Amino acid sequence: MPAVDIYKILKEKKVLGTQIPVYKSGEIEYELSVDVANLLYCFSRPKCVVKPEQTVHVVEVVKQAHKHYVPITVKNGGHSYAGLSTTNEGILLDLSRMVDVDLKLDAEGLEPPEDAEGPTVTMQGGALWAHVYRQLVINKCDGWVVNGGRCPTVGVSGFVLGGGLGPFTRRFGMGCDSLLEATLVTGNGKEVTVRAKDDPSSDEGKLFWALRGAGANNFGVVLSMKVALHKLQEESVVAGRFNWYPGVDTTERMAAFRQVMHDFYTTEWDHGLTIDSSWLCNMKERNGELGVRFLTYYDGNRDAFRKEVDRLLASSASEENVDNEADVAVAKAEMKKQLTENLKRRSIDEHSARFLHETLISQWSEETLKARPANKSYTVYASFVFTKHDEQGSNYAKITECITKHMDRFRAQFVGEVALLQVTFIHTGGKASEIGREPGPDATAFPWRDGRYIAYIMIQWDEKWLVREMQDFCRDFKQDLAEFSIGKKAGFLNFPDREVCVSEEDRHEAYYGPNSEEVRQIKNKWDEGKIFHRGCLAWAADLRPPGVLAIGNGGHVSSNFYLALVSDSFDCFV
């Protein structure tokens, strides 16, 4: 079978008198779209890049891909941790020109009539959360919030389709819980709109269910999404950031630090308070000294925030048995006081629209900068889902011990290198654990509602000579930490692990859990030709475009696989 020149086919097509914006290697728009910050995936080369400007462009591209058996990878914000918004095969569909945001308010403000849908925002599939937050500022929507991403540069569609964890997830649920309607082009080129009010047993109702937490480029190209806005307690919120270096230079202080962090993770915080934490071992700063960065978000006023933070001083759930208990107790009390005082001191209250549009960037400045293609480095990730601490849940004493052990090992192994080991805990639970679980209109495909913290390992370095060693380190660390994740396998679809995505069984267990078979069936219904192969659902065993060889477990690998092996980037895999 001769190779299909999909670029030529699309270049010669006109739709409603307009030419499809398609680009080939060497053209500026192509190179801008394939450029990524993670050097593991910087040589990904799709057959062509399409930057649609209208719905009809998307429809025609999907129809041609379906007709000619060409896979499509959709790029929204390009933030995929596993490089899944890049590809070596087929079409890269870059939605960066479809970024309109439509904010719908009540005629007399934001308060809706009792029978109305309420304030909503409709976003095109290529929009970033920054585009949405800007509209909240322009319209002075203080006291209301969209349940969007922490990093404003994250794409809206990928966020919602993977579940979505926002600053106020604990108050209002996950990002996917706010979804009211989605319009997409499915695998056969058909434009479909699905809504929360669809019959859950209908094909459309099942697709809507799957888009809430198991979407991620599995079923089609999302053209637009409508989500609900949520009313905050007040017009202002409280936000803060504190980098803590506790000075764990003795056995007693290390034991005290682990107990403080154990108590922190097991405290039953109010649903209005979210505290993210990132453990840091940065070999470029302070000789890799152990630190923790805390980011706080509170739906309420500053006085209530301060009282809530003080609850950490009263908590004492530590289980670790240590020598020199008196010295450890003194150090622990001192650390707790230092931490709580600084969490309160390094915080501000401000209008909610400004918080979303400006302050989130300041809180997540490192991650925002790292995501820019101009700031290139090598990066690997692995994610986990930790539950409430009880007999059936995650053991935070052992989790903190595991992290400190591997950070000590990282510090010793990579002396003199420019490298960072970071373990981030994204705070969830609260309302996110209460809704979307049971059959009915609020049901979603996100499987891990018992999660208290969604955590991820991130390892970042500058030089290619360390690729294999860093990947081996991450693999060992991941194996140890996975012991405490749900079922020893749960991960988060918005934070995918490239190695998990290689195996169909592994990725389904990690990201879809008990919903795996239903997700497969919905995939078969709406993308029977399997042209959408990113987002952790592999190409079907019978999909073999020219140049693709079958390998074990129904996976596929292109002729570029052998090049990918050299750098261990696995660019051609889902």
C-alpha positions in Angstrom: 0.0 0.0 0.0 1.6 3.3 -1.0 2.2 5.9 1.6 -0.5 8.6 1.8 0.6 12.2 1.5 -1.9 13.7 3.9 -0.2 17.1 3.7 -0.8 17.3 0.0 -4.4 16.1 0.4 -5.2 18.7 3.0 -3.3 21.5 1.2 -5.4 21.0 -1.9 -8.7 20.9 0.0 -10.9 24.0 0.3 -13.8 24.2 2.7 -16.5 26.8 2.2 -14.0 28.8 0.1 -11.3 28.7 2.7 -8.0 26.8 2.7 -7.2 24.5 5.5 -4.2 25.9 7.4 -1.8 23.0 7.0 2.0 23.1 7.3 4.9 20.8 6.6 8.3 20.4 8.2 10.5 23.5 7.7 7.7 26.0 7.7 7.6 28.4 10.6 4.1 27.5 11.8 5.0 23.8 11.8 8.2 24.4 13.8 6.4 26.5 16.4 3.7 23.8 16.9 6.1 20.9 17.4 8.5 22.9 19.7 8.3 21.7 23.3 10.1 22.4 26.5 10.9 18.8 27.3 14.0 17.8 25.4 13.0 14.1 25.5 10.4 14.9 22.9 12.0 17.8 21.0 12.6 15.7 17.8 9.0 14.6 17.4 8.0 15.2 13.7 4.4 14.6 12.6 3.6 14.3 8.9 2.0 17.7 9.0 0.6 20.3 11.4 -2.9 21.7 11.0 -4.0 24.9 12.8 -7.7 25.0 12.2 -9.5 28.4 12.5 -13.1 27.2 12.0 -15.2 24.1 12.9 -15.4 23.2 9.2 -11.6 22.9 9.1 -11.6 20.4 12.0 -14.5 18.4 10.4 -12.7 18.1 7.1 -9.4 17.1 8.6 -11.0 14.3 10.7 -12.9 13.1 7.7 -9.7 12.9 5.6 -7.8 11.2 8.4 -10.6 8.6 8.8 -10.7 8.0 5.0 -7.0 7.6 4.6 -6.3 5.8 8.0 -4.1 8.6 9.3 -3.8 9.0 13.1 -4.5 12.4 14.7 -2.9 13.9 17.9 -4.7 16.9 19.3 -2.7 19.7 20.9 -4.4 22.2 23.3 -2.0 23.8 25.7 0.9 21.4 25.0 1.4 20.7 28.7 1.3 16.9 28.5 3.8 15.6 31.1 4.4 12.5 29.0 4.8 14.3 25.7 1.4 13.2 24.5 0.7 16.5 22.7 3.6 15.6 20.3 3.8 12.8 17.8 6.0 11.2 15.1 3.0 9.9 13.1 0.1 11.4 11.2 -1.4 14.8 11.9 -0.7 17.2 14.8 -3.9 19.1 15.2 -2.9 22.3 17.0 -6.0 24.2 18.3 -4.1 27.4 19.3 -6.2 29.5 16.9 -9.5 28.5 18.4 -9.4 30.4 21.7 -12.7 32.3 22.0 -14.3 32.6 25.4 -18.0 33.5 25.9 -19.0 34.5 29.4 -22.8 34.3 30.0 -24.1 36.3 32.9 -27.6 37.1 34.1 -29.1 40.3 32.6 -28.9 42.0 36.0 -25.6 40.6 37.1 -24.3 37.2 38.1 -27.3 36.1 40.2 -29.5 33.8 38.0 -33.2 33.1 38.4 -33.9 29.9 40.3 -34.8 27.9 37.2 -31.9 29.2 35.1 -28.7 27.4 34.3 -26.7 30.1 36.1 -23.6 31.9 35.1 -21.5 29.9 32.6 -18.5 30.2 30.4 -18.1 28.6 27.0 -14.6 28.0 25.8 -13.3 26.9 22.4 -11.1 23.8 22.5 -7.8 25.7 22.0 -8.3 28.2 24.9 -6.0 28.4 27.9 -7.2 29.1 31.3 -5.5 32.5 31.0 -8.0 33.4 28.3 -10.9 32.5 30.6 -9.5 34.2 33.7 -9.0 37.4 31.7 -12.7 37.5 30.9 -13.5 37.3 34.6 -11.3 40.3 35.2 -12.8 42.3 32.3 -16.3 41.6 33.5 -15.5 42.2 37.2 -16.7 38.8 38.3 -15.3 39.0 41.9 -17.0 36.5 44.1 -17.3 33.9 41.3 -14.8 31.4 40.1 -14.5 29.0 37.2 -13.2 25.6 38.3 -10.0 25.8 36.2 -6.4 25.0 36.4 -3.7 26.2 38.8 -1.4 27.2 35.9 -3.1 29.7 33.7 -1.1 28.4 30.7 -2.8 25.0 30.9 -5.3 24.2 28.1 -8.9 24.1 29.1 -10.0 21.0 27.2 -7.1 18.7 28.3 -7.7 19.8 31.9 -11.4 19.0 32.0 -11.1 15.8 30.0 -8.6 14.4 32.4 -10.5 15.3 35.5 -9.0 18.6 36.4 -7.8 19.8 39.8 -8.2 23.5 40.5 -7.5 25.8 43.5 -11.0 25.3 44.8 -11.6 21.6 43.9 -12.1 20.8 47.5 -15.0 23.3 47.6 -16.7 22.7 44.2 -15.5 19.4 42.9 -13.2 18.6 40.1 -13.0 20.5 36.8 -15.0 17.7 35.0 -17.8 18.1 37.6 -18.5 21.6 36.3 -18.9 20.5 32.7 -22.4 21.2 31.3 -22.0 20.7 27.6 -19.3 19.7 25.0 -19.2 19.8 21.3 -16.7 17.6 19.5 -15.9 16.1 16.1 -15.8 12.3 16.6 -13.7 9.8 14.7 -15.9 9.6 11.6 -15.9 13.4 11.2 -19.4 13.9 12.7 -20.0 17.0 14.9 -21.8 16.0 18.1 -23.0 18.0 21.1 -23.5 16.2 24.4 -25.0 17.7 27.6 -25.4 16.9 31.3 -29.1 16.6 30.7 -28.7 13.7 28.1 -30.1 10.4 29.1 -27.2 8.6 30.8 -28.1 5.3 29.1 -28.0 6.9 25.6 -24.9 6.9 23.4 -24.7 10.7 23.9 -25.1 10.4 27.7 -22.4 7.7 27.9 -20.0 9.9 25.8 -20.7 12.9 28.2 -19.9 10.6 31.1 -16.6 9.6 29.5 -15.6 13.1 28.7 -15.7 13.9 32.4 -12.4 12.3 33.5 -11.5 9.8 30.7 -11.5 12.1 27.6 -7.9 13.1 26.9 -8.1 12.8 23.1 -9.8 9.4 23.2 -13.1 10.2 21.4 -12.6 13.2 19.2 -11.6 16.8 18.8 -13.3 19.0 21.4 -14.5 22.2 19.7 -16.0 23.8 22.7 -17.0 23.3 26.3 -19.5 25.0 28.5 -18.8 24.9 32.3 -20.6 26.4 35.3 -19.3 29.3 37.4 -19.3 28.9 41.2 -20.1 31.4 43.8 -17.5 32.0 46.5 -18.1 32.8 50.1 -16.9 36.4 49.6 -15.7 38.6 46.8 -12.1 38.0 47.9 -10.0 34.9 48.5 -6.8 34.3 50.4 -3.7 33.1 48.6 -0.1 32.5 49.8 3.3 30.9 49.1 6.0 29.9 51.5 9.3 28.1 50.8 10.3 26.2 53.9 13.8 24.9 54.6 13.4 23.2 58.0 17.1 22.4 58.5 17.1 18.6 58.9 20.8 18.3 59.7 20.4 15.9 62.6 18.5 12.6 63.1 16.2 14.2 65.6 15.3 17.1 63.3 14.7 14.8 60.4 12.4 12.7 62.6 10.6 15.8 63.7 10.2 17.1 60.2 8.7 13.8 59.0 6.2 13.9 61.9 5.2 17.5 61.1 4.6 16.6 57.4 2.7 13.5 58.5 0.5 15.6 60.7 0.0 18.1 57.9 -1.1 15.5 55.4 -3.5 13.8 57.9 -5.2 17.0 59.2 -8.9 17.2 58.3 -8.8 20.6 56.7 -11.9 22.7 56.0 -13.2 22.2 52.4 -12.6 25.9 51.7 -8.9 25.5 52.3 -6.5 23.9 49.8 -2.7 23.6 50.5 -0.5 22.2 47.8 3.1 21.2 48.8 6.2 20.4 46.8 9.2 18.7 48.3 12.3 20.0 46.7 15.9 18.8 46.2 17.4 21.3 43.8 21.1 20.6 43.2 21.5 24.2 41.8 20.4 25.8 45.0 21.5 25.4 48.6 23.5 22.3 47.7 20.3 20.3 47.3 19.0 21.0 50.8 15.6 19.5 51.5 12.8 22.1 51.3 9.1 22.2 50.9 7.1 24.8 49.0 3.6 25.5 50.2 0.9 27.1 48.1 -2.4 28.1 49.9 -5.8 29.0 48.5 -8.8 29.8 50.8 -12.4 30.5 50.0 -13.1 32.9 52.8 -11.6 35.9 54.7 -8.1 36.2 56.1 -9.1 35.9 59.8 -10.9 32.6 59.1 -7.9 31.4 57.1 -5.5 32.1 60.0 -7.7 30.2 62.4 -7.9 27.2 60.0 -4.1 27.1 59.6 -3.6 27.1 63.4 -5.3 23.8 63.5 -2.0 22.2 62.4 -0.6 23.2 65.8 -3.2 21.1 67.5 -3.0 18.0 65.3 -0.8 15.2 66.4 -1.3 12.0 64.5 2.3 10.9 64.1 3.0 7.2 64.4 6.8 7.1 64.0 8.7 5.6 66.9 12.0 7.4 67.4 14.9 7.6 69.8 15.5 10.8 71.8 11.8 11.4 71.9 12.1 14.5 74.0 14.5 16.2 71.6 12.3 15.2 68.7 9.2 16.7 70.4 11.0 20.0 71.0 12.1 20.2 67.4 8.6 19.2 66.2 6.9 22.0 68.2 9.4 24.5 66.9 8.9 23.4 63.3 5.1 23.5 63.6 5.2 27.0 65.0 7.6 28.1 62.3 5.4 26.6 59.5 2.1 27.9 60.7 3.3 31.4 61.4 4.8 31.6 57.9 1.8 30.2 56.2 -0.2 33.0 57.8 2.4 35.7 57.3 3.1 35.0 53.7 -0.5 35.3 52.5 -2.8 38.0 51.1 -6.5 38.5 50.5 -7.5 39.9 47.2 -10.4 40.0 44.7 -11.0 36.6 43.2 -10.7 37.6 39.6 -7.2 39.1 40.2 -6.2 36.0 42.0 -7.1 33.8 39.0 -5.6 36.1 36.4 -2.4 37.2 38.2 -1.6 35.5 41.5 -1.8 31.9 40.3 1.1 32.7 37.9 3.1 34.0 40.8 2.4 31.0 42.9 3.3 28.5 40.1 6.0 30.7 38.5 8.5 27.8 38.2 6.1 25.5 36.5 4.9 28.3 34.2 8.4 29.1 33.1 9.3 25.4 32.7 6.4 24.9 30.3 7.7 27.5 27.8 9.6 25.9 24.9 12.3 28.6 25.3 13.2 27.0 28.7 14.3 23.6 27.6 15.4 20.7 29.9 14.9 16.9 30.2 12.0 16.0 32.4 10.3 12.7 33.5 7.2 12.3 35.7 5.2 9.7 37.5 1.9 10.2 39.4 0.1 8.6 42.3 -3.2 8.9 44.2 -3.1 8.9 48.0 -6.2 8.4 50.1 -7.2 9.4 53.6 -4.9 8.0 56.3 -6.6 5.1 58.0 -6.3 1.3 58.1 -7.4 1.0 54.5 -5.8 4.2 53.2 -2.3 5.6 52.5 0.4 5.5 55.2 1.8 9.0 55.3 4.5 8.1 57.8 5.9 5.6 55.3 5.3 8.0 52.4 7.3 10.8 54.0 10.0 8.3 54.9 10.1 7.1 51.3 10.5 10.6 49.9 13.3 11.6 52.3 15.2 8.4 51.6 15.1 9.0 47.8 16.0 12.7 48.2 19.0 11.7 50.2 20.0 9.3 47.5 19.4 11.9 44.7 21.6 14.4 46.6 24.4 11.8 46.9 24.2 10.4 43.4 24.1 13.7 41.5 26.6 15.9 43.3 27.7 18.7 41.0 24.9 18.2 38.4 22.3 20.7 37.4 19.3 18.7 38.4 16.0 18.9 40.4 14.0 16.3 42.2 10.5 17.5 43.1 7.6 15.6 44.7 4.3 17.6 44.5 1.2 16.9 46.5 -1.9 18.4 44.9 -4.6 18.8 47.6 -7.9 17.3 46.7 -10.7 15.5 48.6 -13.5 17.5 50.1 -16.3 18.0 47.6 -14.3 16.2 44.9 -14.7 13.0 47.0 -18.4 13.5 47.5 -19.8 14.0 44.0 -19.5 12.1 40.7 -19.4 8.7 42.4 -22.8 7.3 42.1 -24.9 6.5 38.9 -27.0 9.5 37.8 -26.6 12.9 36.2 -23.5 13.8 38.3 -21.7 10.5 37.5 -18.3 10.9 35.9 -15.6 8.5 34.5 -12.9 9.7 36.9 -12.2 6.6 39.0 -10.3 7.8 42.0 -12.8 9.8 44.1 -11.2 8.6 47.3 -8.0 10.5 46.6 -6.9 13.0 49.3 -3.7 14.0 47.5 -2.8 13.6 43.8 1.0 13.4 43.9 3.7 13.4 41.2 7.4 12.9 41.0 9.2 15.3 38.6 12.9 15.0 37.8 14.5 17.6 35.7 18.0 18.0 34.3 20.0 19.9 31.7 22.4 17.4 30.0 21.6 14.4 27.7 24.3 12.3 29.2 22.2 11.7 32.3 19.0 10.5 30.5 19.2 6.8 31.3 20.5 7.4 34.8 17.7 9.8 35.6 15.1 7.5 34.1 16.4 4.6 36.2 16.3 6.8 39.3 12.7 7.8 38.6 11.7 4.2 38.0 13.1 3.0 41.3 11.5 5.9 43.2 8.2 5.3 41.5 8.2 1.6 42.3 8.6 2.4 46.0 6.1 5.2 46.2 3.4 3.3 44.2 3.1 1.0 47.2 1.0 3.7 48.8 -1.1 4.7 45.8 -4.7 3.3 45.4 -4.4 -0.4 44.5 -0.7 0.2 44.1 -1.4 1.4 40.6 -3.6 4.5 40.5 -2.3 7.5 38.6 -3.8 10.8 37.3 -4.6 11.2 33.7 -3.6 14.9 33.7 -0.2 13.9 35.0 0.6 10.9 32.8 3.6 8.7 33.1 5.2 7.9 29.7 6.2 4.4 30.7 2.7 3.6 32.0 1.2 4.8 28.7 3.3 2.2 26.7 1.3 -0.7 28.1 -2.4 -0.8 27.4 -3.1 -2.9 30.5 -1.0 -0.6 32.7 -2.5 2.7 31.4 -6.1 1.4 31.8 -5.4 0.3 35.4 -3.7 3.5 36.3 -6.0 6.1 34.7 -9.5 4.4 34.2 -9.4 1.7 36.9 -12.8 0.0 37.3 -14.2 2.1 34.4 -11.7 0.7 31.9 -14.1 -1.6 30.0 -16.8 1.0 29.7 -14.3 3.5 28.4 -13.2 1.0 25.8 -16.7 0.5 24.6 -17.4 4.2 24.3 -14.1 4.6 22.4 -15.2 1.9 19.9 -18.5 3.6 19.4 -17.2 7.1 18.7 -13.8 6.4 17.2 -14.2 3.1 15.5 -11.3 3.8 13.1 -9.0 4.5 16.1 -7.6 7.7 14.5 -7.2 9.4 17.9 -4.4 7.5 19.5 -3.0 9.8 22.1 -4.5 10.2 25.6 -3.4 6.7 26.7 -5.8 4.6 24.6 -3.6 2.8 22.1 -4.2 2.2 18.5 -6.3 -0.9 18.0 -4.5 -4.1 17.0 -5.8 -3.9 13.5 -4.7 -0.3 12.9 -1.4 -0.5 10.9 -0.7 2.5 8.8 2.3 2.2 6.4 5.6 1.9 8.3 4.0 0.6 11.5 4.9 -2.8 12.9 2.9 -4.8 15.4 4.5 -5.6 18.8 3.3 -7.3 21.9 0.0 -6.6 23.7 -1.6 -5.0 20.6 0.8 -2.0 20.7 2.4 -0.4 17.7 5.6 1.1 16.9 6.7 3.1 13.9 10.0 2.9 12.1 11.1 5.9 14.2 10.9 3.6 17.2 14.6 2.6 16.9 15.6 6.3 16.9 13.4 6.9 19.9 15.0 4.0 21.8 18.4 5.7 21.5 17.1 8.6 23.6 14.5 6.6 25.5 11.9 9.1 24.6 9.3 6.6 23.2 7.9 9.3 21.0 5.8 7.0 18.8 3.8 5.5 21.6 0.5 6.5 23.0 
